[in-house]
């Protein structure tokens, strides 16, 4: 069994699920942060309602009406990230140290050539159309903070068959890193929403992803569920934690039944397993 990256990161005795950081200057804008400050990780925040949130000097999101927000750190994030909250003339800044990670390399053989190096013009046109559809789904930005209570695993019984972030070699050909965590499970196992949200995309027959569902959890945080054999939700549907999304399959680019679980914050790829069990800071005190 391949352990999850969360287990590897926390198993050495130095947890990367960071304790809350509070504002030090009582005259500054209040700001509390917690999360996993590592490559592929994230920060949950609490500050003034509707404060503008800057990441490394760029305004990227706005806190909810309750003052809650989320930001993400990509797989290749640098050693530090500056988080800034602004509300009127009040400002709070934090510099977070982002822990690096030595991502492994994994090989997957026996895939149909059309899912590794497609060349048929009609198939290439289909792939481009599907990229456009996915881009629209990932652009969803509901005004919500459905991430506030954290996440749970989307399957009850599973084993981690491929870790998040691994450099992939497909049929002997180097490919992009694997931006999902693969959870091997029996064919037909029920996939459940790990947190509240709204369905931003659902389609049963994507070339690479097979049955694909995207959930918008608010502020650009999108979770993804690939290779499903059955889809049980509709576009725009509101889902609650524990609701059935679909069933495990091996559609698309897959060699066996499993769920590839992915997550993006805007254009950054995150490890969804790192969010399990972490909530936004409970207070600013």
Secondary structure by P-SEA (a helix, b strand, c coil): ccccaaaaaacccccccccccccccccccbbbbbcccccccccccccccccbbbccccccccccccccbbbbbccccccbbbbbbbcccbbbbbbbbbbbbbbbbbbbccccccccccccaaaaaaaaaaaaaaaaaaaccccccccccccccccccccccccccccccccccccccccbbbbbbcccccccccccccccccccccccccbbbbbbccccbbbbbccccccccccccccccccccbbbbbccccccccccccccccccccccccccccccccccc
